[in-house]
Amino acid sequence: MADCLFCKIIAGEIPSKPVAQSERAYAFYDISPQAPVHVLIIPREHITSADEVASAHGGIIDDLVLLAQEVVELEGVRESGYRLVMNVGIDGQMTVAHLHLHVLGGRQMEWPPG
């Protein structure tokens, strides 16, 4: 989508600091981190949210989680633990309408989140 922030990042129109990538997904540092490690993983294909994922997307969630496993290894938080989060909709605090997975780590996470 032409007006999607994350699509512009994937296209290289907006700079980002890469962490890892695969054929179907791209991981980069969040510009407003909520933890010492805060990486966003987005599919290269525009999908509005987790609520829009369908079987036609061919295992995109698997791809995001597999890339997250690479990210936590690279960031050194695999052993200590981390949080994977997908926000959906306004009440879910989704701020960019493009499916994305937050990888948070590097400190003890709060419960409940927030």
VEXSERO-817290 format. One record per residue: y, x, z of N, C-alpha, C in turn; residue in three letters. Coordinates in Angstrom, 1 decimal. Layout:
# residues N
> n_north,n_east,n_up,ca_north,ca_east,ca_up,c_north,c_east,c_up,resn
> Y,X,Z,Y,X,Z,Y,X,Z,ALA
...
END
This chain:
# residues 114
> n_north,n_east,n_up,ca_north,ca_east,ca_up,c_north,c_east,c_up,resn
> -1.2,0.9,0.0,0.0,0.0,0.0,1.2,0.9,0.0,MET
> 2.2,0.6,-0.8,3.3,1.4,-1.1,4.2,1.5,0.2,ALA
> 4.3,0.5,1.0,5.2,0.6,2.2,4.5,0.9,3.5,ASP
> 3.2,1.3,3.4,2.4,1.6,4.6,2.7,3.1,5.0,CYS
> 3.1,3.3,6.3,3.4,4.6,6.8,2.2,5.5,6.7,LEU
> 1.0,5.1,7.0,-0.2,5.9,7.0,-0.6,6.2,5.6,PHE
> -0.5,5.2,4.7,-0.8,5.5,3.2,0.2,6.6,2.7,CYS
> 1.4,6.6,3.2,2.4,7.6,2.7,2.0,9.0,3.3,LYS
> 1.4,9.0,4.5,0.9,10.3,5.1,-0.2,10.8,4.3,ILE
> -1.2,9.9,3.9,-2.3,10.3,3.1,-1.9,10.8,1.8,ILE
> -0.9,10.2,1.2,-0.4,10.6,-0.1,0.5,11.9,-0.1,ALA
> 0.8,12.4,1.1,1.6,13.6,1.3,3.1,13.3,1.2,GLY
> 3.5,12.1,1.2,4.9,11.7,1.1,5.6,11.9,2.4,GLU
> 4.9,11.8,3.5,5.4,12.0,4.8,4.6,13.1,5.5,ILE
> 5.2,14.1,6.0,4.4,15.2,6.6,3.7,14.8,7.8,PRO
> 2.6,15.5,8.1,1.8,15.3,9.3,1.1,16.7,9.6,SER
> 0.7,16.8,10.8,0.0,18.0,11.2,-1.5,17.7,11.3,LYS
> -2.2,18.2,10.3,-3.7,17.9,10.2,-4.5,18.5,11.2,PRO
> -5.6,17.9,11.6,-6.6,18.4,12.5,-7.9,18.6,11.8,VAL
> -8.3,17.6,11.1,-9.6,17.6,10.3,-9.5,16.5,9.2,ALA
> -10.5,16.6,8.3,-10.5,15.5,7.3,-11.9,15.5,6.7,GLN
> -12.2,14.4,6.1,-13.4,14.2,5.3,-13.1,13.5,4.0,SER
> -14.1,13.2,3.3,-13.8,12.5,2.0,-13.2,11.2,2.2,GLU
> -13.5,10.5,3.3,-13.0,9.1,3.4,-12.0,9.0,4.5,ARG
> -11.7,10.0,5.3,-10.8,9.9,6.5,-10.0,11.1,6.7,ALA
> -8.9,11.0,7.4,-7.9,12.0,7.7,-7.5,12.0,9.2,TYR
> -7.6,13.1,9.9,-7.2,13.2,11.3,-5.9,14.0,11.4,ALA
> -5.0,13.5,12.2,-3.7,14.3,12.4,-3.2,14.0,13.8,PHE
> -2.3,14.9,14.3,-1.7,14.7,15.6,-0.7,13.6,15.6,TYR
> -0.8,12.8,16.7,0.2,11.7,16.9,1.5,12.3,17.2,ASP
> 2.6,11.7,16.6,3.9,12.2,16.9,4.5,11.8,18.2,ILE
> 3.9,10.9,18.9,4.3,10.5,20.2,3.0,10.4,21.1,SER
> 2.5,11.6,21.5,1.3,11.7,22.2,1.3,11.0,23.6,PRO
> 0.2,10.4,23.9,0.0,9.7,25.2,-0.9,10.5,26.1,GLN
> -1.4,11.6,25.6,-2.3,12.5,26.4,-2.2,13.9,25.8,ALA
> -2.6,14.9,26.5,-2.5,16.3,25.9,-3.2,16.4,24.5,PRO
> -4.3,15.7,24.3,-4.9,15.6,23.0,-4.7,14.1,22.6,VAL
> -4.0,13.9,21.5,-3.8,12.6,20.9,-3.8,12.7,19.4,HIS
> -4.9,12.4,18.8,-5.1,12.5,17.4,-5.4,11.1,16.8,VAL
> -4.8,10.9,15.6,-5.1,9.6,14.9,-6.0,9.9,13.8,LEU
> -7.0,9.0,13.6,-7.9,9.2,12.5,-7.8,7.9,11.6,ILE
> -7.5,8.1,10.4,-7.2,7.0,9.5,-8.1,7.0,8.2,ILE
> -8.6,5.9,7.7,-9.3,5.9,6.5,-8.3,6.2,5.3,PRO
> -8.8,6.9,4.3,-7.9,7.1,3.1,-7.7,5.8,2.4,ARG
> -8.6,4.9,2.5,-8.4,3.5,1.9,-7.6,2.7,2.8,GLU
> -6.7,1.9,2.3,-5.9,1.0,3.2,-6.7,-0.2,3.6,HIS
> -6.9,-0.3,4.9,-7.6,-1.4,5.5,-6.6,-1.8,6.7,ILE
> -6.2,-3.0,6.7,-5.1,-3.4,7.7,-5.5,-3.2,9.1,THR
> -6.7,-3.5,9.5,-7.1,-3.3,11.0,-8.6,-3.5,11.1,SER
> -9.1,-3.2,12.3,-10.5,-3.4,12.5,-10.9,-4.8,12.3,ALA
> -10.0,-5.7,12.4,-10.3,-7.2,12.2,-10.6,-7.4,10.7,ASP
> -10.2,-6.5,9.8,-10.4,-6.7,8.4,-11.6,-5.9,7.8,GLU
> -12.2,-5.1,8.6,-13.4,-4.3,8.2,-14.5,-5.3,7.8,VAL
> -15.1,-5.0,6.6,-16.2,-5.9,6.1,-17.3,-4.9,5.6,ALA
> -18.4,-5.5,5.3,-19.6,-4.7,4.8,-19.2,-4.0,3.5,SER
> -18.2,-4.5,2.8,-17.8,-3.9,1.5,-17.1,-2.6,1.8,ALA
> -16.7,-2.3,3.0,-16.1,-1.0,3.3,-17.1,0.1,3.6,HIS
> -18.4,-0.2,3.4,-19.4,0.8,3.4,-19.5,1.8,4.6,GLY
> -19.4,1.3,5.8,-19.6,2.2,6.9,-18.3,3.0,7.3,GLY
> -17.2,2.5,7.0,-15.9,3.3,7.3,-15.8,3.6,8.8,ILE
> -16.3,2.7,9.7,-16.2,2.9,11.1,-17.0,4.1,11.5,ILE
> -18.2,4.2,10.9,-19.1,5.4,11.1,-18.3,6.7,10.7,ASP
> -17.6,6.6,9.6,-16.9,7.8,9.1,-15.8,8.2,10.1,ASP
> -15.1,7.2,10.6,-14.0,7.5,11.6,-14.6,8.1,12.9,LEU
> -15.7,7.6,13.3,-16.3,8.1,14.6,-16.9,9.5,14.3,VAL
> -17.5,9.7,13.2,-18.1,11.1,12.9,-16.9,12.1,12.8,LEU
> -15.8,11.7,12.2,-14.7,12.7,12.2,-14.1,12.9,13.6,LEU
> -14.1,11.8,14.4,-13.7,11.9,15.8,-14.6,12.9,16.6,ALA
> -15.9,13.0,16.3,-16.8,13.9,16.9,-16.4,15.4,16.6,GLN
> -15.9,15.6,15.3,-15.5,16.9,14.9,-14.1,17.2,15.6,GLU
> -13.3,16.2,15.7,-12.0,16.4,16.4,-12.1,16.8,17.8,VAL
> -13.0,16.1,18.6,-13.1,16.5,20.0,-13.7,17.8,20.2,VAL
> -14.5,18.3,19.3,-15.1,19.6,19.3,-14.0,20.6,19.1,GLU
> -13.2,20.4,18.0,-12.1,21.3,17.7,-11.0,21.4,18.8,LEU
> -10.8,20.3,19.4,-9.8,20.2,20.5,-10.3,20.6,21.9,GLU
> -11.6,20.8,22.0,-12.1,21.3,23.2,-12.3,20.3,24.3,GLY
> -12.4,19.0,24.0,-12.5,18.0,25.0,-13.9,17.2,24.9,VAL
> -14.8,17.7,24.1,-16.1,17.0,24.0,-16.8,17.0,25.3,ARG
> -16.9,18.1,26.0,-17.6,18.2,27.3,-16.9,17.4,28.4,GLU
> -15.6,17.5,28.5,-14.9,16.9,29.6,-14.7,15.4,29.4,SER
> -14.7,15.0,28.2,-14.6,13.5,28.0,-13.4,13.2,27.2,GLY
> -13.4,12.0,26.6,-12.2,11.5,25.8,-12.3,10.0,25.6,TYR
> -11.3,9.5,25.1,-11.3,8.0,24.9,-11.0,7.8,23.4,ARG
> -11.8,6.8,22.8,-11.6,6.4,21.4,-11.0,5.0,21.5,LEU
> -9.9,4.7,20.8,-9.2,3.4,20.9,-8.8,2.9,19.6,VAL
> -9.1,1.6,19.3,-8.6,0.9,18.1,-7.8,-0.3,18.6,MET
> -6.5,-0.3,18.2,-5.7,-1.4,18.6,-5.7,-2.4,17.4,ASN
> -5.6,-3.7,17.7,-5.6,-4.7,16.7,-4.5,-5.8,17.1,VAL
> -3.6,-6.0,16.2,-2.6,-7.1,16.4,-1.5,-6.7,17.4,GLY
> -0.5,-7.6,17.5,0.6,-7.4,18.3,0.2,-7.3,19.8,ILE
> -0.6,-8.2,20.3,-1.0,-8.1,21.7,-1.8,-6.9,22.0,ASP
> -2.5,-6.3,21.0,-3.3,-5.1,21.1,-2.5,-3.8,21.0,GLY
> -1.1,-4.0,20.8,-0.2,-2.9,20.7,-0.4,-2.1,19.4,GLN
> -0.8,-2.8,18.3,-0.9,-2.1,17.0,0.4,-2.0,16.4,MET
> 0.9,-0.8,16.1,2.2,-0.6,15.6,2.3,-0.2,14.1,THR
> 1.2,0.2,13.6,1.1,0.5,12.1,-0.1,-0.3,11.6,VAL
> 0.2,-1.2,10.6,-0.8,-2.1,10.0,-1.7,-1.3,9.0,ALA
> -2.5,-0.3,9.6,-3.5,0.4,8.8,-4.5,0.8,9.8,HIS
> -5.7,0.5,9.6,-6.8,0.8,10.5,-6.7,2.3,11.0,LEU
> -6.7,2.5,12.3,-6.7,3.8,12.8,-7.4,3.9,14.2,HIS
> -7.9,5.1,14.4,-8.7,5.3,15.7,-7.9,6.4,16.4,LEU
> -7.5,6.1,17.7,-6.9,7.1,18.5,-8.0,7.9,19.3,HIS
> -7.8,9.2,19.3,-8.6,10.1,20.1,-7.7,10.7,21.1,VAL
> -8.0,10.3,22.4,-7.2,10.7,23.5,-8.1,11.6,24.5,LEU
> -7.5,12.7,25.0,-8.3,13.5,25.9,-7.4,14.6,26.5,GLY
> -8.0,15.4,27.3,-7.3,16.5,27.9,-6.8,16.2,29.3,GLY
> -7.1,15.0,29.8,-6.7,14.7,31.2,-7.6,13.5,31.6,ARG
> -7.6,13.2,32.9,-8.3,12.0,33.4,-7.6,10.8,32.8,GLN
> -8.3,9.9,32.2,-7.8,8.7,31.7,-7.6,7.6,32.8,MET
> -6.6,6.8,32.7,-6.3,5.7,33.6,-7.3,4.5,33.4,GLU
> -7.6,3.8,34.4,-8.3,2.5,34.2,-7.6,1.5,35.2,TRP
> -7.2,0.4,34.7,-7.3,0.0,33.3,-6.3,0.8,32.4,PRO
> -6.5,0.9,31.1,-5.6,1.7,30.2,-4.2,1.2,30.3,PRO
> -3.3,2.1,30.1,-1.9,1.6,30.1,-1.0,2.3,30.9,GLY
END
